[in-house]
Amino acid sequence: MTISDRARVRDIPERERSIAEQYRIAADEWAEADAAYYALDNMRTALIADLVLKQVESGTPVSRAEHIARASQEHRDHVSKTADLKRRANKARGRMESLKMQFSVWNSQDANNRQQYRMMRQST
């Protein structure tokens, strides 16, 4: 499926998309959200190092500079943004898992219907 085909699929109302297509879209959304979370989360160490370095350069001892860095508003904002991205990724994964369960239920019901049909044909 090409990128332009995928763009057209997104124009189709969700209720009219196949479960497989809904799952693919949800998986893409989860992958993007998860990557954004990990990118920001991995920047935490670099942010703390930068904040500590600024304090040390101004004459603050390293141990005190680390406490100041972790208590800074910049660090708190970073942690908050990281938590928001993780929440978004978790919701996207939950949607993906929900679609997987919906397919499993549909598949089981379909198998049950086929079996009932066979039993009805055999009894006549």
N, C-alpha and C positions, 0 to 999 in steps of 0.2 A: 504494500500500500504506500503510495507516494505521499509526500507532505501535503500537497494540494488536496488529495483524497481525504486525508485526515482532517484538514480544515473544513471540508464540506461535511464530514461526518459530525463535527461539532455543531454544525448548523441544524442538524436533525434534532428534534425534541428528544430529551432523554428517554421518555417513556416508549419511544418508537425504536430506540437502538436495541440491538441484541445484547444479551448479558455479557457475551464475550467482548463486545466493543466497549460497553460500559466499564468492564474490568480493565481493559487495556488503557482506557483514558484515566481511570482511577490509579492504575499502576504508574503511569507517567506522572500524574500529579504527586503521588507519594515520592517517587524518585527525585523530582525537583525539590519538593519540600525537605526531604531528608538530606539532600546535598547542601541546600542552603543552611540547614541546621549545623551540619558537620563543619562546613566552612567557617561559620561564625564561632562555633565552639572551639575549633582549633586555633582561633585567633586570640583566645583568652590568655594563654601563656605569654604571647607576644605583647599583648596590651599591658599585662601586669609588669612585664620586664621593662617596657617603656616608661610606665608610671614610676616604678622603683628607680630607674636610671635618672629621671628628672629630679627625684628627691635626693638621691645620692650626690648628684652633681651640685646640688645646692647645700651640701654639707651634712645631710641627715644620715645617721648610721643605717646600714643595710637592713638590720632587723626592724627598726622603726619605720623605714621607708616601705617595707613590705606591708606592714599593718596599715599605713596611710594609703597605699595603693589599693588595697582590698576594700578599704572603707570609702574610697572616692566615689563621687557621683558617676563619673565616667565608667568605672567598673560595675557599679550597680545597674546602670543603663544597659551595659553589655550583657550582664546576666539576665536582665529582664527581656531583652530582645532574643537572646538565645532560648529562653524558656518559651517565648511566644512561637518561635520557629519550631521548637520540638513539639509543642501542642498542635500546631498546624500539621506537622508530619504525622503525628499519632492519629489525628482525625482522618487524614487521607488514607493511612494504612487501615484504619477501622472500616472505612467505606469500601476499600478494596476487599477486605476479609468478609464484609457483609455480602458483597456481590458473589464471592466464592461460595458462601453458604446458600445464597438464593439459587445458584446454579445447581448445587448439590441436592437441594430440596426438589427443584424442578426435575432433575434427572431421576431421582427416586420415584417421584410421582409418575413420571412417564413410564418407567419400568413397571410399576404397579398396574398402570392402565393397560399396558401391553399384556401382562400376565392375566389380568381379568378378562381381556378380550379373548385370549387363547382358551381360557377355561370355559367361557361361554360358548365358543365354537365347538369345543369337544363335547359339551353336554347336549348339544342338539343333534 
